[in-house]
Amino acid sequence: MTTFKPRETLTEQVARHIENLIAFGQLASGQRIYESAMAKQLDVSHGSIREGLLLLEKRHLVKNVPRRGAFVTELDDFFVKSLYEVLELYLCHTGRKLARQWQQKDMEKLESLYERMSICYEKQDLLVFLELGIEYTQASLAYADNYFIMSAIDDLWPSAKRCAFVAFRHASHQVLEDNLTHMRESIDAIRARDEEHLVSILRRYADQQCRQVLASLEQQPREHHAAP
């Protein structure tokens, strides 16, 4: 049985559990999520499952269809391209601010994350590498200083994690090396306060990862679920 964290509300705990099932491919694209089965599995009420699914709809992982139920959002070309187009805009906007305003503690955190990811790469610890990569990107967005951007980013993270896992699950060493290279180049550009070079790196990275996700989706066997 899942162990829940006491500091989170029950709805948040339920949403986090289902979010991870989707992000790590245990619930497939288009698959229906049955409230009764999930409530029994987690030993919570149907209402808690329903509230968690509503929260995940806001985070773009679930589509609630009236009189039909909840379905995992389809991970298709349009969804992936839309996600990375928006992420690129946010990364470039906040990257400029970070390049202008970073403090030493920011650089120390980015360098530390890079070193930890390098170790994970050597150990081929894929899941920790993925989590650290998300943390690195979140740290680089700390200078957004915009309520609407930060709110939007919070809702996009689960989909970003889901897409990154799709790419990494079928990853060659080259995909992981590409991520480390991007981080090394971006850290150097931030340290040099070179906004234009940093923006070019971020744009290249968003385009590269988008293509990697799409390529990985093409490699996956087509699964047939009762999608809405």
Secondary structure, DSSP 8 states (H G I E B T S, - for coil): -----TTS-HHHHHHHHHHHHHHTTSS-TT-EE-HHHHHHHHT--HHHHHHHHHHHHHTTSEEEETTTEEEE----HHHHHHHHHHHHHHHHHHHHHHHHH--HHHHHHHHHHHHHHHHHHHHT-HHHHHHHHHHHHHHHTTT---HHHHHHHHHHHHHHHHHHHHHHHT--HHHHHHHHHHHHHHHHHHHTT-HHHHHHHHHHHHHHHHHHHHHHHHHS--------
